[in-house]
């Protein structure tokens, strides 16, 4: 078995030495200087700007239509009109709804909030909700985190005698809804300098425009803005760094009893809370309210001032999250059983009437990552289905859904996550078309997954002061990720299961340097590693504290065999061979020598009659065993030649290749194989 490489390509940056030295002279610690230089910070001034968490916030009125939105809301405040804040059921939408509702009420507004039921109404403005709000005497609806695609619903608002102000942060279509104001940083006619605001970030901007003092509003609501920004995976650049930095500090000393109880119930220490704590601990529990059909609990969590009610809301949310996890596990099991056998699809499109609409998005995200392709899971109800989709490898979901709009009833979202409704009869056509689009994007044979690594480092830099100094990069998240490092040519000395066998501790050595590493949710068998293996590690770093002792701990993201010579993961030459567009120079590179064919065959024979391997991992293993260069394109070509010669059968299974050696097959004359003859002919042309 090959080591189970998670990412086909490791892109390790090479920091410019002069930039690193300049940052070191400016006082940055070695690891921090390497990371900053790797991310393009060539001067201390650029580094300071990149890390700044106290920068000035852009004027809200730079956003298109903000003046119209603020003016209409002020009019409603002055005239005592009933206002409805209409939001969404995820963390971003809930925090945006609570922020604007609480702010408007503090200004004396007659204000109600409305978040549609995820299961009954779905996402965004809808006729049922608008009818109810009109009956309640609402004169003005302000959307948060939704509304940018609500063309028909905007017209219905007018018919019902209500006016509409839209604030959203999702991608805009060519046509905008007819409303008093449409505030969205993605507007094509907009000039706002920071397009990556969350929904709660845009809601905050409206409140700031009404207040006239951004910092005063941020002081009150930084915790909500922080939670929504991190949970919606917004890039932590520019003013988002300010939001999250201030928000984390607010959460450490929160005055909201519900949030305080949630952190206690979830085992989240306020003193050490960071963006990761929000993304992996708090956000899933808040999201459980919308996913399981009890959104009012999330609203109660943020707005109650009663400690008892806050504690009850937190406890119930944690219980719901555990139930959500059980439902998710069952949907995942069913979806995996429905996957086609043999050649993997370029995209996964599955449908079932048994699935829970509030949970399929999580399963889609898990499957997209595991099977290395965009995933679309559809919850059927009669002749129609509601889908949640998640991207993989840069495939733009919103653009793809736009291209396939004739097959859909409605759609919305952004490039990484999107939803749509579709009739049952169109699902197969949608599956074929989206697989075609994904096929054009991915070009099958090359590694689809890439891990971005800040830089390679030597073990001698793994000191407690150096690792502690990485805190200068906080808050870390999307757009300013936690640093990822490459450690090369380490020998595994010891493998120890820990955590009742759920995790694996590794002791590795390079010369006199010993490295202690941990790989969570893995075993030696699942990684296919053994003591004595020479490996490269992609990792993050942290300080481990145990019984009063502090040490540097390496946290594995991926592991691969070390190579003594080049092993190019690019499969472009092989792709051109399969497409019939191979150039003579490419043919010359692909045509294997007798030595190369022998190297590959000997390694396959040693693996056994039947094996499954990640192609790039197999390539690296062969290079390490022979000490001779081999590219992924050359390996795939060799496998094709062996298959043509009757020596083996290979089947592509998602990111793996299953190889079965032929028992008792004829002795092959590989020079007569069609691939070899084609390559020779092209080489000589």
Number of C-alpha atoms within 10 A of each C-alpha: 18 21 24 20 20 20 23 20 18 16 14 17 19 15 21 14 12 12 20 26 17 16 23 17 12 13 11 21 19 18 24 23 27 28 25 26 28 21 17 15 22 21 17 21 11 14 19 12 14 19 20 19 21 14 12 12 15 15 15 20 17 14 25 21 19 23 17 16 25 21 16 19 22 16 12 17 19 11 10 14 17 18 27 24 22 30 31 28 31 26 28 28 25 30 34 32 31 25 27 26 26 19 21 21 14 9 13 12 21 16 21 19 19 21 26 21 20 21 15 10 14 18 21 24 26 18 13 11 17 21 13 11 24 17 10 12 14 21 19 24 25 26 31 35 29 24 32 29 23 21 15 13 19 25 16 17 24 13 10 15 12 19 22 26 27 27 31 28 27 24 19 20 15 8 10 15 20 19 17 17 22 25 28 28 26 22 21 12 9 15 13 17 13 15 14 21 28 29 32 33 29 25 30 27 27 24 23 21 20 22 15 13 12 20 14 12 19 20 12 15 24 25 29 28 29 29 27 27 31 27 23 19 16 17 20 28 24 23 22 25 26 22 26 29 23 20 25 24 17 20 22 17 12 15 13 19 20 28 24 22 22 25 20 15 16 15 11 18 13 18 11 9 15 23 25 16 16 21 18 11 16 23 20 20 26 31 24 29 27 25 25 20 18 18 23 16 20 27 21 18 27 22 18 16 14 13 16 13 17 24 20 16 26 28 19 19 27 20 13 21 20 14 13 22 15 11 17 19 13 12 20 19 11 13 21 11 9 14 13 11 12 11 12 19 22 25 24 24 24 19 18 16 13 11 21 19 23 23 21 25 24 19 23 28 21 15 22 21 17 13 20 23 28 29 27 29 27 29 22 21 14 9 9 18 21 22 23 24 27 27 24 25 16 14 18 19 26 24 14 15 23 15 13 15 15 11 18 16 13 16 18 25 22 18 20 17 21 20 23 20 20 22 16 15 11 13 19 12 12 19 17 14 17 23 19 14 16 21 15 11 14 17 15 17 18 22 20 18 18 13 16 17 20 24 22 19 14 12 18 11 12 20 14 16 14 17 21 16 15 20 12 13 18 19 23 22 21 16 14 17 15 19 21 20 26 22 19 21 18 23 21 20 16 14 19 13 16 15 10 7 12 12 16 21 23 20 17 23 18 17 9 8 12 17 21 15 21 21 22 15 11 17 19 18 11 11 19 13 21 15 14 13 17 21 19 18 22 25 22 18 21 16 15 13 11 8 5 6 7 11 15 20 21 24 19 20 18 19 23 28 26 19 23 15 14 14 20 16 20 18 20 16 23 24 18 16 19 12 9 9 12 20 15 16 13 19 23 16 15 25 21 19 10 10 10 18 19 13 17 21 18 12 16 20 11 8 15 12 13 16 15 18 20 23 25 29 25 26 26 26 21 24 24 20 12 16 13 16 18 23 21 26 26 24 23 21 22 24 20 20 22 22 19 18 20 19 21 20 17 17 15 18 18 18 24 18 18 16 21 18 21 14 10 7 11 10 9 13 10 20 13 12 17 14 18 21 14 13 22 17 13 17 18 10 10
